[in-house]
Amino acid sequence: MNKQVGSTSNAESIDTVENRASQLLARMESIPFSRWHVKPRIIVGSATFFDGFDSLTLAYAMPVLIGLWHLKAAQTGMLIAAGYLGQAVGALIFGAIAERFGRISSIKGSIFLMSVMGIACIFAGNYNILFALRFLQGVGLGGEVPIAATYINELSRAKGRGKFFMVYEMIFPISLMITAQLGAIIVPSLGWKWLFLIGGVIGLIVLPLFFTLRESPRWLISKGKLDKAERVIEEMEASTDKRLPVTMTVNKPAPKADWKELFSPFYRGRTLVVWALWFSAYFISNGLNNWLPSLYKTVYKLPLSQSLHAASITNVIQVIAVLACAFLIDKIGRKRWATFAFLIAGILLLVLFLNGAKSAQSVMSLGSLSYGVVGSITVLLYLYTPEIYPTRMRAIGTAFATTWLRLASAIGPMIIGFVLDAKGISFVFVGFAMVCIIGSLVATRMVETREKVLEEIAP
């Protein structure tokens, strides 16, 4: 009899906890964008900015290093790949840290590592040392962006989440654009090491700001830390008197997360689709972005300064494409945008192949346009991936997905190096076109998440 009473009491206690968790989530969903949200967007955005900066520094240093260290095309591809292989490792390490110890703790560790290793790169005196340091820097780079995306996504409410997140994520392509412009000026005048130094030092300056941020309430709720979550939500509520209507159904908490759940019957299809999308988009975008400065100089024989300025055009076009995506994504939807963006980019690259990529001008126009269109997908995936997984495995699910971007970014430059030596430049672009077509077909299998509460998309 006593056992039955205890069991009833325990069930009531569980129901009380579940009801309180649901109420906290509903309160969070009712809070419109306010001044409270500005601080984390700026601070996390600053780290994302220098993640993008550090990601691209090698591409603008490479035209100098090729001549300085007499690198072959295959070696160039391997050196570019080193950072992305490190990022694949970092995404998994810091993804696991984010699930266990929180989003903010994970981001702080990744920023410290990528900044210190960035500074260390300026002391690299040869190919092998830079390869090792770039790999280690990549471990930090790989951890920051996916966890930052998870954190910002978890602070967003369902209505307008696409625009809210995409405007924040604009920071990354803007970072690439500014890095490209600075690289075109700094490398010819001051040398390649200055790009690494700037990124590393400013990363360390930004790091203390992360100690002022609050942990994700959704993560706190998923860990049963309801009092801490409520204190954060109360701060959010205090920042605005406005409240928005909420209609949501929160499912009962599932058992403790396990990475194997990514392959459970419910999530398996989502996981495979999103992995293929990450691989396809970044195979193209980072393959082009990292190689174009060197291609302009080695294949089309442009002077160093002109090569770097020509390559920077791609990042300007990406910013325009992502801005358009930010304001249209909640109307068009994730699925349709990705499907048609891949298709358009594939057509542009196919035209470039049929043209024979005969001039630097044709690559600057068609190649840059295709990169910009695909670049909008690369940013969209940071919105979409955290949406399709529940809080209990959102960080690790996003981290696993981004390992495919790292692998694609490592494989792409290497393949370009080999194809360039064996077949010539035009065959590089037809390969990219085929990947775009595959990506478009995969995108038709996406789950539409537009205007839906996170807890309803992923139970």
HELIX and SHEET records of a PDB file:
HELIX    1   1 ASN A    2  GLU A   29  1                                  28    
HELIX    2   2 ARG A   35  LEU A   68  1                                  34    
HELIX    3   3 ALA A   73  PHE A  101  1                                  29    
HELIX    4   4 ARG A  103  ALA A  120  1                                  18    
HELIX    5   5 CYS A  121  PHE A  123  5                                   3    
HELIX    6   6 TYR A  127  GLU A  154  1                                  28    
HELIX    7   7 ARG A  161  GLU A  169  1                                   9    
HELIX    8   8 ILE A  171  LEU A  190  1                                  20    
HELIX    9   9 LYS A  193  VAL A  206  1                                  14    
HELIX   10  10 LEU A  207  THR A  212  5                                   6    
HELIX   11  11 PRO A  217  SER A  222  1                                   6    
HELIX   12  12 LEU A  226  ALA A  238  1                                  13    
HELIX   13  13 TRP A  259  PHE A  263  5                                   5    
HELIX   14  14 ARG A  268  THR A  298  1                                  31    
HELIX   15  15 LEU A  304  ILE A  332  1                                  29    
HELIX   16  16 ARG A  334  ASN A  355  1                                  22    
HELIX   17  17 ALA A  360  SER A  362  1                                   3    
HELIX   18  18 VAL A  363  GLY A  367  3                                   5    
HELIX   19  19 SER A  368  GLU A  387  1                                  20    
HELIX   20  20 THR A  391  MET A  393  5                                   3    
HELIX   21  21 ARG A  394  ALA A  422  1                                  29    
HELIX   22  22 ILE A  425  ALA A  443  1                                  19    
HELIX   23  23 LEU A  454  ILE A  457  1                                   4    
END                                                                             
